[in-house]
């Protein structure tokens, strides 16, 4: 079994987290599922995800009552 992802230090106190998984969907559909707030809500993830798609930007997770 391979590791589900990797973590590495990229400098300046920053960390890069990378997950790789092969999916049976077109890349555009997967990207939309990961970046569209309406799609993320459909996962019933217990947080609202606020993200800036600029490389190096911050991702915020705002917990919900679920």
PDBQT receptor file of N, H, CA, C and O in Angstrom, charges set to zero:
ATOM      1  N   UNK A   1       0.853  -1.172   0.000  1.00  0.00    +0.000 N 
ATOM      2  CA  UNK A   1       0.000   0.000   0.000  1.00  0.00    +0.000 C 
ATOM      3  C   UNK A   1       0.897   1.233   0.000  1.00  0.00    +0.000 C 
ATOM      4  O   UNK A   1       1.873   1.292   0.748  1.00  0.00    +0.000 OA
ATOM      5  N   UNK A   2       0.572   2.212  -0.831  1.00  0.00    +0.000 N 
ATOM      6  H   UNK A   2      -0.221   2.164  -1.438  1.00  0.00    +0.000 HD
ATOM      7  CA  UNK A   2       1.366   3.428  -0.876  1.00  0.00    +0.000 C 
ATOM      8  C   UNK A   2       0.770   4.476   0.045  1.00  0.00    +0.000 C 
ATOM      9  O   UNK A   2      -0.409   4.421   0.394  1.00  0.00    +0.000 OA
ATOM     10  N   UNK A   3       1.603   5.431   0.432  1.00  0.00    +0.000 N 
ATOM     11  H   UNK A   3       2.561   5.476   0.148  1.00  0.00    +0.000 HD
ATOM     12  CA  UNK A   3       1.135   6.520   1.294  1.00  0.00    +0.000 C 
ATOM     13  C   UNK A   3       0.079   7.332   0.557  1.00  0.00    +0.000 C 
ATOM     14  O   UNK A   3       0.170   7.496  -0.660  1.00  0.00    +0.000 OA
ATOM     15  N   UNK A   4      -0.934   7.850   1.279  1.00  0.00    +0.000 N 
ATOM     16  H   UNK A   4      -1.008   7.717   2.267  1.00  0.00    +0.000 HD
ATOM     17  CA  UNK A   4      -1.998   8.618   0.628  1.00  0.00    +0.000 C 
ATOM     18  C   UNK A   4      -1.548  10.000   0.175  1.00  0.00    +0.000 C 
ATOM     19  O   UNK A   4      -2.261  10.657  -0.583  1.00  0.00    +0.000 OA
ATOM     20  N   UNK A   5      -0.396  10.448   0.617  1.00  0.00    +0.000 N 
ATOM     21  H   UNK A   5       0.183   9.913   1.233  1.00  0.00    +0.000 HD
ATOM     22  CA  UNK A   5       0.061  11.773   0.230  1.00  0.00    +0.000 C 
ATOM     23  C   UNK A   5       1.462  12.017   0.733  1.00  0.00    +0.000 C 
ATOM     24  O   UNK A   5       2.103  11.133   1.301  1.00  0.00    +0.000 OA
ATOM     25  N   UNK A   6       1.929  13.243   0.513  1.00  0.00    +0.000 N 
ATOM     26  H   UNK A   6       1.409  13.962   0.052  1.00  0.00    +0.000 HD
ATOM     27  CA  UNK A   6       3.266  13.597   0.970  1.00  0.00    +0.000 C 
ATOM     28  C   UNK A   6       3.243  15.003   1.548  1.00  0.00    +0.000 C 
ATOM     29  O   UNK A   6       2.390  15.821   1.204  1.00  0.00    +0.000 OA
ATOM     30  N   UNK A   7       4.194  15.266   2.430  1.00  0.00    +0.000 N 
ATOM     31  H   UNK A   7       4.887  14.602   2.710  1.00  0.00    +0.000 HD
ATOM     32  CA  UNK A   7       4.340  16.575   3.053  1.00  0.00    +0.000 C 
ATOM     33  C   UNK A   7       5.798  16.957   2.926  1.00  0.00    +0.000 C 
ATOM     34  O   UNK A   7       6.681  16.138   3.183  1.00  0.00    +0.000 OA
ATOM     35  N   UNK A   8       6.066  18.213   2.524  1.00  0.00    +0.000 N 
ATOM     36  H   UNK A   8       5.349  18.878   2.314  1.00  0.00    +0.000 HD
ATOM     37  CA  UNK A   8       7.452  18.666   2.470  1.00  0.00    +0.000 C 
ATOM     38  C   UNK A   8       7.517  20.150   2.789  1.00  0.00    +0.000 C 
ATOM     39  O   UNK A   8       6.577  20.898   2.522  1.00  0.00    +0.000 OA
ATOM     40  N   UNK A   9       8.619  20.558   3.355  1.00  0.00    +0.000 N 
ATOM     41  H   UNK A   9       9.383  19.951   3.572  1.00  0.00    +0.000 HD
ATOM     42  CA  UNK A   9       8.855  21.967   3.656  1.00  0.00    +0.000 C 
ATOM     43  C   UNK A   9       9.337  22.642   2.378  1.00  0.00    +0.000 C 
ATOM     44  O   UNK A   9      10.212  22.121   1.687  1.00  0.00    +0.000 OA
ATOM     45  N   UNK A  10       8.763  23.808   2.062  1.00  0.00    +0.000 N 
ATOM     46  H   UNK A  10       8.052  24.232   2.623  1.00  0.00    +0.000 HD
ATOM     47  CA  UNK A  10       9.115  24.491   0.823  1.00  0.00    +0.000 C 
ATOM     48  C   UNK A  10       9.850  25.796   1.073  1.00  0.00    +0.000 C 
ATOM     49  O   UNK A  10      10.130  26.531   0.126  1.00  0.00    +0.000 OA
ATOM     50  N   UNK A  11      10.168  26.101   2.315  1.00  0.00    +0.000 N 
ATOM     51  H   UNK A  11       9.940  25.504   3.085  1.00  0.00    +0.000 HD
ATOM     52  CA  UNK A  11      10.909  27.316   2.634  1.00  0.00    +0.000 C 
ATOM     53  C   UNK A  11      10.026  28.378   3.253  1.00  0.00    +0.000 C 
ATOM     54  O   UNK A  11       8.809  28.381   3.070  1.00  0.00    +0.000 OA
ATOM     55  N   UNK A  12      10.659  29.283   3.990  1.00  0.00    +0.000 N 
ATOM     56  H   UNK A  12      11.648  29.281   4.138  1.00  0.00    +0.000 HD
ATOM     57  CA  UNK A  12       9.914  30.372   4.606  1.00  0.00    +0.000 C 
ATOM     58  C   UNK A  12       8.881  29.905   5.613  1.00  0.00    +0.000 C 
ATOM     59  O   UNK A  12       7.903  30.609   5.865  1.00  0.00    +0.000 OA
ATOM     60  N   UNK A  13       9.081  28.711   6.200  1.00  0.00    +0.000 N 
ATOM     61  H   UNK A  13       9.875  28.138   5.995  1.00  0.00    +0.000 HD
ATOM     62  CA  UNK A  13       8.118  28.195   7.167  1.00  0.00    +0.000 C 
ATOM     63  C   UNK A  13       6.874  27.600   6.530  1.00  0.00    +0.000 C 
ATOM     64  O   UNK A  13       5.944  27.206   7.234  1.00  0.00    +0.000 OA
ATOM     65  N   UNK A  14       6.846  27.533   5.203  1.00  0.00    +0.000 N 
ATOM     66  H   UNK A  14       7.601  27.853   4.631  1.00  0.00    +0.000 HD
ATOM     67  CA  UNK A  14       5.672  26.994   4.507  1.00  0.00    +0.000 C 
ATOM     68  C   UNK A  14       5.808  25.493   4.303  1.00  0.00    +0.000 C 
ATOM     69  O   UNK A  14       6.911  24.950   4.255  1.00  0.00    +0.000 OA
ATOM     70  N   UNK A  15       4.674  24.846   4.184  1.00  0.00    +0.000 N 
ATOM     71  H   UNK A  15       3.778  25.287   4.222  1.00  0.00    +0.000 HD
ATOM     72  CA  UNK A  15       4.625  23.404   3.986  1.00  0.00    +0.000 C 
ATOM     73  C   UNK A  15       3.734  23.116   2.786  1.00  0.00    +0.000 C 
ATOM     74  O   UNK A  15       2.706  23.766   2.598  1.00  0.00    +0.000 OA
ATOM     75  N   UNK A  16       4.127  22.148   1.983  1.00  0.00    +0.000 N 
ATOM     76  H   UNK A  16       4.962  21.620   2.136  1.00  0.00    +0.000 HD
ATOM     77  CA  UNK A  16       3.333  21.716   0.833  1.00  0.00    +0.000 C 
ATOM     78  C   UNK A  16       2.761  20.341   1.145  1.00  0.00    +0.000 C 
ATOM     79  O   UNK A  16       3.489  19.439   1.560  1.00  0.00    +0.000 OA
ATOM     80  N   UNK A  17       1.464  20.182   0.946  1.00  0.00    +0.000 N 
ATOM     81  H   UNK A  17       0.872  20.914   0.609  1.00  0.00    +0.000 HD
ATOM     82  CA  UNK A  17       0.798  18.890   1.131  1.00  0.00    +0.000 C 
ATOM     83  C   UNK A  17       0.291  18.454  -0.229  1.00  0.00    +0.000 C 
ATOM     84  O   UNK A  17      -0.375  19.220  -0.926  1.00  0.00    +0.000 OA
ATOM     85  N   UNK A  18       0.604  17.232  -0.604  1.00  0.00    +0.000 N 
ATOM     86  H   UNK A  18       1.145  16.610  -0.037  1.00  0.00    +0.000 HD
ATOM     87  CA  UNK A  18       0.197  16.735  -1.919  1.00  0.00    +0.000 C 
ATOM     88  C   UNK A  18      -0.492  15.380  -1.764  1.00  0.00    +0.000 C 
ATOM     89  O   UNK A  18       0.033  14.468  -1.125  1.00  0.00    +0.000 OA
ATOM     90  N   UNK A  19      -1.670  15.271  -2.359  1.00  0.00    +0.000 N 
ATOM     91  H   UNK A  19      -2.097  16.012  -2.878  1.00  0.00    +0.000 HD
ATOM     92  CA  UNK A  19      -2.404  14.013  -2.412  1.00  0.00    +0.000 C 
ATOM     93  C   UNK A  19      -2.594  13.666  -3.882  1.00  0.00    +0.000 C 
ATOM     94  O   UNK A  19      -2.865  14.544  -4.701  1.00  0.00    +0.000 OA
ATOM     95  N   UNK A  20      -2.456  12.418  -4.206  1.00  0.00    +0.000 N 
ATOM     96  H   UNK A  20      -2.236  11.705  -3.540  1.00  0.00    +0.000 HD
ATOM     97  CA  UNK A  20      -2.663  11.992  -5.591  1.00  0.00    +0.000 C 
ATOM     98  C   UNK A  20      -3.585  10.788  -5.597  1.00  0.00    +0.000 C 
ATOM     99  O   UNK A  20      -3.403   9.837  -4.837  1.00  0.00    +0.000 OA
ATOM    100  N   UNK A  21      -4.566  10.849  -6.461  1.00  0.00    +0.000 N 
ATOM    101  H   UNK A  21      -4.714  11.622  -7.078  1.00  0.00    +0.000 HD
ATOM    102  CA  UNK A  21      -5.521   9.753  -6.573  1.00  0.00    +0.000 C 
ATOM    103  C   UNK A  21      -6.041   9.714  -8.001  1.00  0.00    +0.000 C 
ATOM    104  O   UNK A  21      -6.335  10.758  -8.584  1.00  0.00    +0.000 OA
ATOM    105  N   UNK A  22      -6.155   8.552  -8.553  1.00  0.00    +0.000 N 
ATOM    106  H   UNK A  22      -5.916   7.704  -8.080  1.00  0.00    +0.000 HD
ATOM    107  CA  UNK A  22      -6.669   8.379  -9.912  1.00  0.00    +0.000 C 
ATOM    108  C   UNK A  22      -8.191   8.261  -9.819  1.00  0.00    +0.000 C 
ATOM    109  O   UNK A  22      -8.714   7.456  -9.048  1.00  0.00    +0.000 OA
ATOM    110  N   UNK A  23      -8.886   9.059 -10.601  1.00  0.00    +0.000 N 
ATOM    111  H   UNK A  23      -8.461   9.713 -11.227  1.00  0.00    +0.000 HD
ATOM    112  CA  UNK A  23     -10.346   9.067 -10.578  1.00  0.00    +0.000 C 
ATOM    113  C   UNK A  23     -10.890   8.787 -11.970  1.00  0.00    +0.000 C 
ATOM    114  O   UNK A  23     -10.251   9.102 -12.974  1.00  0.00    +0.000 OA
ATOM    115  N   UNK A  24     -12.062   8.199 -12.018  1.00  0.00    +0.000 N 
ATOM    116  H   UNK A  24     -12.580   7.943 -11.202  1.00  0.00    +0.000 HD
ATOM    117  CA  UNK A  24     -12.695   7.854 -13.290  1.00  0.00    +0.000 C 
ATOM    118  C   UNK A  24     -13.583   8.989 -13.797  1.00  0.00    +0.000 C 
ATOM    119  O   UNK A  24     -14.661   8.740 -14.338  1.00  0.00    +0.000 OA
ATOM    120  N   UNK A  25     -13.140  10.224 -13.624  1.00  0.00    +0.000 N 
ATOM    121  H   UNK A  25     -12.265  10.426 -13.184  1.00  0.00    +0.000 HD
ATOM    122  CA  UNK A  25     -13.903  11.389 -14.081  1.00  0.00    +0.000 C 
ATOM    123  C   UNK A  25     -12.967  12.315 -14.844  1.00  0.00    +0.000 C 
ATOM    124  O   UNK A  25     -11.755  12.283 -14.629  1.00  0.00    +0.000 OA
ATOM    125  N   UNK A  26     -13.508  13.131 -15.724  1.00  0.00    +0.000 N 
ATOM    126  H   UNK A  26     -14.493  13.157 -15.899  1.00  0.00    +0.000 HD
ATOM    127  CA  UNK A  26     -12.665  14.091 -16.439  1.00  0.00    +0.000 C 
ATOM    128  C   UNK A  26     -12.062  15.104 -15.457  1.00  0.00    +0.000 C 
ATOM    129  O   UNK A  26     -12.707  15.453 -14.468  1.00  0.00    +0.000 OA
ATOM    130  N   UNK A  27     -10.844  15.578 -15.713  1.00  0.00    +0.000 N 
ATOM    131  H   UNK A  27     -10.321  15.294 -16.517  1.00  0.00    +0.000 HD
ATOM    132  CA  UNK A  27     -10.201  16.543 -14.813  1.00  0.00    +0.000 C 
ATOM    133  C   UNK A  27     -11.071  17.763 -14.497  1.00  0.00    +0.000 C 
ATOM    134  O   UNK A  27     -11.065  18.234 -13.360  1.00  0.00    +0.000 OA
ATOM    135  N   UNK A  28     -11.808  18.278 -15.461  1.00  0.00    +0.000 N 
ATOM    136  H   UNK A  28     -11.813  17.896 -16.385  1.00  0.00    +0.000 HD
ATOM    137  CA  UNK A  28     -12.639  19.471 -15.223  1.00  0.00    +0.000 C 
ATOM    138  C   UNK A  28     -13.719  19.190 -14.170  1.00  0.00    +0.000 C 
ATOM    139  O   UNK A  28     -14.020  20.052 -13.344  1.00  0.00    +0.000 OA
ATOM    140  N   UNK A  29     -14.293  17.999 -14.200  1.00  0.00    +0.000 N 
ATOM    141  H   UNK A  29     -14.049  17.299 -14.870  1.00  0.00    +0.000 HD
ATOM    142  CA  UNK A  29     -15.325  17.644 -13.217  1.00  0.00    +0.000 C 
ATOM    143  C   UNK A  29     -14.719  17.515 -11.817  1.00  0.00    +0.000 C 
ATOM    144  O   UNK A  29     -15.318  17.956 -10.836  1.00  0.00    +0.000 OA
ATOM    145  N   UNK A  30     -13.547  16.918 -11.728  1.00  0.00    +0.000 N 
ATOM    146  H   UNK A  30     -13.060  16.560 -12.525  1.00  0.00    +0.000 HD
ATOM    147  CA  UNK A  30     -12.873  16.768 -10.434  1.00  0.00    +0.000 C 
ATOM    148  C   UNK A  30     -12.489  18.140  -9.888  1.00  0.00    +0.000 C 
ATOM    149  O   UNK A  30     -12.697  18.415  -8.707  1.00  0.00    +0.000 OA
ATOM    150  N   UNK A  31     -11.930  19.007 -10.739  1.00  0.00    +0.000 N 
ATOM    151  H   UNK A  31     -11.761  18.784 -11.699  1.00  0.00    +0.000 HD
ATOM    152  CA  UNK A  31     -11.532  20.353 -10.308  1.00  0.00    +0.000 C 
ATOM    153  C   UNK A  31     -12.741  21.113  -9.773  1.00  0.00    +0.000 C 
ATOM    154  O   UNK A  31     -12.649  21.776  -8.739  1.00  0.00    +0.000 OA
ATOM    155  N   UNK A  32     -13.871  21.022 -10.468  1.00  0.00    +0.000 N 
ATOM    156  H   UNK A  32     -13.945  20.484 -11.307  1.00  0.00    +0.000 HD
ATOM    157  CA  UNK A  32     -15.095  21.696 -10.024  1.00  0.00    +0.000 C 
ATOM    158  C   UNK A  32     -15.535  21.152  -8.660  1.00  0.00    +0.000 C 
ATOM    159  O   UNK A  32     -15.959  21.922  -7.798  1.00  0.00    +0.000 OA
ATOM    160  N   UNK A  33     -15.438  19.851  -8.461  1.00  0.00    +0.000 N 
ATOM    161  H   UNK A  33     -15.094  19.226  -9.161  1.00  0.00    +0.000 HD
ATOM    162  CA  UNK A  33     -15.825  19.240  -7.180  1.00  0.00    +0.000 C 
ATOM    163  C   UNK A  33     -14.944  19.723  -6.038  1.00  0.00    +0.000 C 
ATOM    164  O   UNK A  33     -15.386  19.766  -4.890  1.00  0.00    +0.000 OA
ATOM    165  N   UNK A  34     -13.707  20.084  -6.339  1.00  0.00    +0.000 N 
ATOM    166  H   UNK A  34     -13.347  20.049  -7.271  1.00  0.00    +0.000 HD
ATOM    167  CA  UNK A  34     -12.768  20.530  -5.312  1.00  0.00    +0.000 C 
ATOM    168  C   UNK A  34     -12.774  22.037  -5.079  1.00  0.00    +0.000 C 
ATOM    169  O   UNK A  34     -12.313  22.498  -4.035  1.00  0.00    +0.000 OA
ATOM    170  N   UNK A  35     -13.284  22.807  -6.027  1.00  0.00    +0.000 N 
ATOM    171  H   UNK A  35     -13.659  22.432  -6.875  1.00  0.00    +0.000 HD
ATOM    172  CA  UNK A  35     -13.159  24.263  -5.934  1.00  0.00    +0.000 C 
ATOM    173  C   UNK A  35     -14.472  25.028  -5.932  1.00  0.00    +0.000 C 
ATOM    174  O   UNK A  35     -14.485  26.207  -5.578  1.00  0.00    +0.000 OA
ATOM    175  N   UNK A  36     -15.558  24.409  -6.308  1.00  0.00    +0.000 N 
ATOM    176  H   UNK A  36     -15.547  23.451  -6.596  1.00  0.00    +0.000 HD
ATOM    177  CA  UNK A  36     -16.851  25.090  -6.366  1.00  0.00    +0.000 C 
ATOM    178  C   UNK A  36     -17.548  24.936  -5.007  1.00  0.00    +0.000 C 
ATOM    179  O   UNK A  36     -17.826  23.810  -4.594  1.00  0.00    +0.000 OA
ATOM    180  N   UNK A  37     -17.838  26.042  -4.302  1.00  0.00    +0.000 N 
ATOM    181  H   UNK A  37     -17.613  26.957  -4.637  1.00  0.00    +0.000 HD
ATOM    182  CA  UNK A  37     -18.483  25.943  -2.980  1.00  0.00    +0.000 C 
ATOM    183  C   UNK A  37     -19.763  25.109  -2.979  1.00  0.00    +0.000 C 
ATOM    184  O   UNK A  37     -20.016  24.375  -2.025  1.00  0.00    +0.000 OA
ATOM    185  N   UNK A  38     -20.566  25.211  -4.027  1.00  0.00    +0.000 N 
ATOM    186  H   UNK A  38     -20.360  25.808  -4.803  1.00  0.00    +0.000 HD
ATOM    187  CA  UNK A  38     -21.806  24.427  -4.087  1.00  0.00    +0.000 C 
ATOM    188  C   UNK A  38     -21.495  22.935  -4.169  1.00  0.00    +0.000 C 
ATOM    189  O   UNK A  38     -22.181  22.121  -3.553  1.00  0.00    +0.000 OA
ATOM    190  N   UNK A  39     -20.470  22.581  -4.922  1.00  0.00    +0.000 N 
ATOM    191  H   UNK A  39     -19.912  23.242  -5.423  1.00  0.00    +0.000 HD
ATOM    192  CA  UNK A  39     -20.067  21.173  -5.024  1.00  0.00    +0.000 C 
ATOM    193  C   UNK A  39     -19.522  20.673  -3.685  1.00  0.00    +0.000 C 
ATOM    194  O   UNK A  39     -19.834  19.557  -3.269  1.00  0.00    +0.000 OA
ATOM    195  N   UNK A  40     -18.708  21.490  -3.009  1.00  0.00    +0.000 N 
ATOM    196  H   UNK A  40     -18.455  22.396  -3.347  1.00  0.00    +0.000 HD
ATOM    197  CA  UNK A  40     -18.144  21.099  -1.716  1.00  0.00    +0.000 C 
ATOM    198  C   UNK A  40     -19.242  20.847  -0.682  1.00  0.00    +0.000 C 
ATOM    199  O   UNK A  40     -19.134  19.924   0.125  1.00  0.00    +0.000 OA
ATOM    200  N   UNK A  41     -20.297  21.662  -0.705  1.00  0.00    +0.000 N 
ATOM    201  H   UNK A  41     -20.385  22.412  -1.361  1.00  0.00    +0.000 HD
ATOM    202  CA  UNK A  41     -21.414  21.455   0.232  1.00  0.00    +0.000 C 
ATOM    203  C   UNK A  41     -22.057  20.088   0.019  1.00  0.00    +0.000 C 
ATOM    204  O   UNK A  41     -22.545  19.476   0.969  1.00  0.00    +0.000 OA
ATOM    205  N   UNK A  42     -22.058  19.613  -1.210  1.00  0.00    +0.000 N 
ATOM    206  H   UNK A  42     -21.662  20.111  -1.982  1.00  0.00    +0.000 HD
ATOM    207  CA  UNK A  42     -22.646  18.317  -1.530  1.00  0.00    +0.000 C 
ATOM    208  C   UNK A  42     -21.920  17.148  -0.897  1.00  0.00    +0.000 C 
ATOM    209  O   UNK A  42     -22.470  16.051  -0.808  1.00  0.00    +0.000 OA
ATOM    210  N   UNK A  43     -20.687  17.369  -0.454  1.00  0.00    +0.000 N 
ATOM    211  H   UNK A  43     -20.240  18.261  -0.526  1.00  0.00    +0.000 HD
ATOM    212  CA  UNK A  43     -19.914  16.308   0.212  1.00  0.00    +0.000 C 
ATOM    213  C   UNK A  43     -20.299  16.165   1.672  1.00  0.00    +0.000 C 
ATOM    214  O   UNK A  43     -19.913  15.188   2.314  1.00  0.00    +0.000 OA
ATOM    215  N   UNK A  44     -21.047  17.112   2.212  1.00  0.00    +0.000 N 
ATOM    216  H   UNK A  44     -21.360  17.906   1.690  1.00  0.00    +0.000 HD
ATOM    217  CA  UNK A  44     -21.397  17.153   3.631  1.00  0.00    +0.000 C 
ATOM    218  C   UNK A  44     -20.136  17.231   4.492  1.00  0.00    +0.000 C 
ATOM    219  O   UNK A  44     -20.070  16.658   5.579  1.00  0.00    +0.000 OA
ATOM    220  N   UNK A  45     -19.147  17.947   3.985  1.00  0.00    +0.000 N 
ATOM    221  H   UNK A  45     -19.201  18.413   3.102  1.00  0.00    +0.000 HD
ATOM    222  CA  UNK A  45     -17.906  18.182   4.715  1.00  0.00    +0.000 C 
ATOM    223  C   UNK A  45     -18.232  19.094   5.887  1.00  0.00    +0.000 C 
ATOM    224  O   UNK A  45     -18.967  20.065   5.704  1.00  0.00    +0.000 OA
ATOM    225  N   UNK A  46     -17.713  18.824   7.092  1.00  0.00    +0.000 N 
ATOM    226  H   UNK A  46     -17.116  18.036   7.241  1.00  0.00    +0.000 HD
ATOM    227  CA  UNK A  46     -18.114  19.586   8.279  1.00  0.00    +0.000 C 
ATOM    228  C   UNK A  46     -17.452  20.961   8.400  1.00  0.00    +0.000 C 
ATOM    229  O   UNK A  46     -17.124  21.395   9.504  1.00  0.00    +0.000 OA
ATOM    230  N   UNK A  47     -17.258  21.638   7.281  1.00  0.00    +0.000 N 
ATOM    231  H   UNK A  47     -17.525  21.285   6.384  1.00  0.00    +0.000 HD
ATOM    232  CA  UNK A  47     -16.687  22.982   7.298  1.00  0.00    +0.000 C 
ATOM    233  C   UNK A  47     -16.989  23.660   5.975  1.00  0.00    +0.000 C 
ATOM    234  O   UNK A  47     -17.166  23.003   4.949  1.00  0.00    +0.000 OA
ATOM    235  N   UNK A  48     -17.044  24.977   6.012  1.00  0.00    +0.000 N 
ATOM    236  H   UNK A  48     -16.900  25.511   6.846  1.00  0.00    +0.000 HD
ATOM    237  CA  UNK A  48     -17.106  25.771   4.789  1.00  0.00    +0.000 C 
ATOM    238  C   UNK A  48     -15.658  26.027   4.405  1.00  0.00    +0.000 C 
ATOM    239  O   UNK A  48     -14.862  26.485   5.226  1.00  0.00    +0.000 OA
ATOM    240  N   UNK A  49     -15.320  25.733   3.168  1.00  0.00    +0.000 N 
ATOM    241  H   UNK A  49     -15.966  25.361   2.501  1.00  0.00    +0.000 HD
ATOM    242  CA  UNK A  49     -13.949  25.898   2.702  1.00  0.00    +0.000 C 
ATOM    243  C   UNK A  49     -13.841  27.210   1.941  1.00  0.00    +0.000 C 
ATOM    244  O   UNK A  49     -14.567  27.444   0.975  1.00  0.00    +0.000 OA
ATOM    245  N   UNK A  50     -12.935  28.054   2.386  1.00  0.00    +0.000 N 
ATOM    246  H   UNK A  50     -12.346  27.864   3.171  1.00  0.00    +0.000 HD
ATOM    247  CA  UNK A  50     -12.674  29.336   1.722  1.00  0.00    +0.000 C 
ATOM    248  C   UNK A  50     -11.292  29.219   1.099  1.00  0.00    +0.000 C 
ATOM    249  O   UNK A  50     -10.296  29.062   1.805  1.00  0.00    +0.000 OA
ATOM    250  N   UNK A  51     -11.236  29.297  -0.226  1.00  0.00    +0.000 N 
ATOM    251  H   UNK A  51     -12.045  29.425  -0.799  1.00  0.00    +0.000 HD
ATOM    252  CA  UNK A  51      -9.945  29.127  -0.854  1.00  0.00    +0.000 C 
ATOM    253  C   UNK A  51      -9.717  30.120  -1.965  1.00  0.00    +0.000 C 
ATOM    254  O   UNK A  51     -10.641  30.554  -2.652  1.00  0.00    +0.000 OA
ATOM    255  N   UNK A  52      -8.466  30.460  -2.116  1.00  0.00    +0.000 N 
ATOM    256  H   UNK A  52      -7.716  30.107  -1.558  1.00  0.00    +0.000 HD
ATOM    257  CA  UNK A  52      -7.989  31.313  -3.192  1.00  0.00    +0.000 C 
ATOM    258  C   UNK A  52      -7.190  30.381  -4.082  1.00  0.00    +0.000 C 
ATOM    259  O   UNK A  52      -6.275  29.716  -3.597  1.00  0.00    +0.000 OA
ATOM    260  N   UNK A  53      -7.502  30.310  -5.358  1.00  0.00    +0.000 N 
ATOM    261  H   UNK A  53      -8.246  30.850  -5.751  1.00  0.00    +0.000 HD
ATOM    262  CA  UNK A  53      -6.855  29.353  -6.244  1.00  0.00    +0.000 C 
ATOM    263  C   UNK A  53      -5.483  29.800  -6.729  1.00  0.00    +0.000 C 
ATOM    264  O   UNK A  53      -4.886  29.143  -7.583  1.00  0.00    +0.000 OA
ATOM    265  N   UNK A  54      -4.980  30.896  -6.202  1.00  0.00    +0.000 N 
ATOM    266  H   UNK A  54      -5.464  31.429  -5.508  1.00  0.00    +0.000 HD
ATOM    267  CA  UNK A  54      -3.642  31.359  -6.539  1.00  0.00    +0.000 C 
ATOM    268  C   UNK A  54      -2.618  30.435  -5.888  1.00  0.00    +0.000 C 
ATOM    269  O   UNK A  54      -2.734  30.150  -4.696  1.00  0.00    +0.000 OA
ATOM    270  N   UNK A  55      -1.608  29.952  -6.640  1.00  0.00    +0.000 N 
ATOM    271  H   UNK A  55      -1.514  30.184  -7.608  1.00  0.00    +0.000 HD
ATOM    272  CA  UNK A  55      -0.581  29.116  -6.009  1.00  0.00    +0.000 C 
ATOM    273  C   UNK A  55       0.039  29.811  -4.796  1.00  0.00    +0.000 C 
ATOM    274  O   UNK A  55       0.407  30.984  -4.857  1.00  0.00    +0.000 OA
ATOM    275  N   UNK A  56       0.146  29.076  -3.710  1.00  0.00    +0.000 N 
ATOM    276  H   UNK A  56      -0.154  28.123  -3.661  1.00  0.00    +0.000 HD
ATOM    277  CA  UNK A  56       0.725  29.617  -2.488  1.00  0.00    +0.000 C 
ATOM    278  C   UNK A  56      -0.265  30.320  -1.580  1.00  0.00    +0.000 C 
ATOM    279  O   UNK A  56       0.109  30.785  -0.503  1.00  0.00    +0.000 OA
ATOM    280  N   UNK A  57      -1.530  30.405  -1.998  1.00  0.00    +0.000 N 
ATOM    281  H   UNK A  57      -1.834  30.027  -2.872  1.00  0.00    +0.000 HD
ATOM    282  CA  UNK A  57      -2.547  31.094  -1.199  1.00  0.00    +0.000 C 
ATOM    283  C   UNK A  57      -2.945  30.245   0.011  1.00  0.00    +0.000 C 
ATOM    284  O   UNK A  57      -2.596  29.069   0.106  1.00  0.00    +0.000 OA
ATOM    285  N   UNK A  58      -3.672  30.861   0.916  1.00  0.00    +0.000 N 
ATOM    286  H   UNK A  58      -3.956  31.817   0.838  1.00  0.00    +0.000 HD
ATOM    287  CA  UNK A  58      -4.143  30.209   2.128  1.00  0.00    +0.000 C 
ATOM    288  C   UNK A  58      -5.509  29.574   1.895  1.00  0.00    +0.000 C 
ATOM    289  O   UNK A  58      -6.343  30.124   1.176  1.00  0.00    +0.000 OA
ATOM    290  N   UNK A  59      -5.729  28.419   2.506  1.00  0.00    +0.000 N 
ATOM    291  H   UNK A  59      -5.051  27.973   3.090  1.00  0.00    +0.000 HD
ATOM    292  CA  UNK A  59      -7.033  27.751   2.507  1.00  0.00    +0.000 C 
ATOM    293  C   UNK A  59      -7.557  27.810   3.942  1.00  0.00    +0.000 C 
ATOM    294  O   UNK A  59      -6.845  27.462   4.884  1.00  0.00    +0.000 OA
ATOM    295  N   UNK A  60      -8.799  28.250   4.099  1.00  0.00    +0.000 N 
ATOM    296  H   UNK A  60      -9.377  28.533   3.334  1.00  0.00    +0.000 HD
ATOM    297  CA  UNK A  60      -9.415  28.339   5.425  1.00  0.00    +0.000 C 
ATOM    298  C   UNK A  60     -10.558  27.351   5.516  1.00  0.00    +0.000 C 
ATOM    299  O   UNK A  60     -11.319  27.179   4.564  1.00  0.00    +0.000 OA
ATOM    300  N   UNK A  61     -10.678  26.697   6.670  1.00  0.00    +0.000 N 
ATOM    301  H   UNK A  61     -10.060  26.837   7.444  1.00  0.00    +0.000 HD
ATOM    302  CA  UNK A  61     -11.788  25.794   6.960  1.00  0.00    +0.000 C 
ATOM    303  C   UNK A  61     -12.571  26.391   8.113  1.00  0.00    +0.000 C 
ATOM    304  O   UNK A  61     -12.048  26.526   9.220  1.00  0.00    +0.000 OA
ATOM    305  N   UNK A  62     -13.835  26.752   7.857  1.00  0.00    +0.000 N 
ATOM    306  H   UNK A  62     -14.260  26.641   6.958  1.00  0.00    +0.000 HD
ATOM    307  CA  UNK A  62     -14.698  27.329   8.882  1.00  0.00    +0.000 C 
ATOM    308  C   UNK A  62     -15.676  26.216   9.310  1.00  0.00    +0.000 C 
ATOM    309  O   UNK A  62     -16.575  25.858   8.549  1.00  0.00    +0.000 OA
ATOM    310  N   UNK A  63     -15.501  25.674  10.524  1.00  0.00    +0.000 N 
ATOM    311  H   UNK A  63     -14.771  25.965  11.142  1.00  0.00    +0.000 HD
ATOM    312  CA  UNK A  63     -16.359  24.567  10.977  1.00  0.00    +0.000 C 
ATOM    313  C   UNK A  63     -17.836  24.931  10.964  1.00  0.00    +0.000 C 
ATOM    314  O   UNK A  63     -18.220  26.075  11.207  1.00  0.00    +0.000 OA
ATOM    315  N   UNK A  64     -18.646  23.933  10.676  1.00  0.00    +0.000 N 
ATOM    316  H   UNK A  64     -18.335  23.003  10.479  1.00  0.00    +0.000 HD
ATOM    317  CA  UNK A  64     -20.093  24.082  10.697  1.00  0.00    +0.000 C 
ATOM    318  C   UNK A  64     -20.642  23.212  11.843  1.00  0.00    +0.000 C 
ATOM    319  O   UNK A  64     -19.903  22.403  12.403  1.00  0.00    +0.000 OA
ATOM    320  N   UNK A  65     -21.918  23.369  12.193  1.00  0.00    +0.000 N 
ATOM    321  H   UNK A  65     -22.519  24.027  11.738  1.00  0.00    +0.000 HD
ATOM    322  CA  UNK A  65     -22.479  22.580  13.289  1.00  0.00    +0.000 C 
ATOM    323  C   UNK A  65     -22.425  21.060  13.049  1.00  0.00    +0.000 C 
ATOM    324  O   UNK A  65     -22.435  20.278  14.000  1.00  0.00    +0.000 OA
ATOM    325  N   UNK A  66     -22.368  20.656  11.793  1.00  0.00    +0.000 N 
ATOM    326  H   UNK A  66     -22.359  21.291  11.020  1.00  0.00    +0.000 HD
ATOM    327  CA  UNK A  66     -22.330  19.217  11.499  1.00  0.00    +0.000 C 
ATOM    328  C   UNK A  66     -21.057  18.637  12.026  1.00  0.00    +0.000 C 
ATOM    329  O   UNK A  66     -20.821  17.437  11.886  1.00  0.00    +0.000 OA
TER     330      UNK A  66
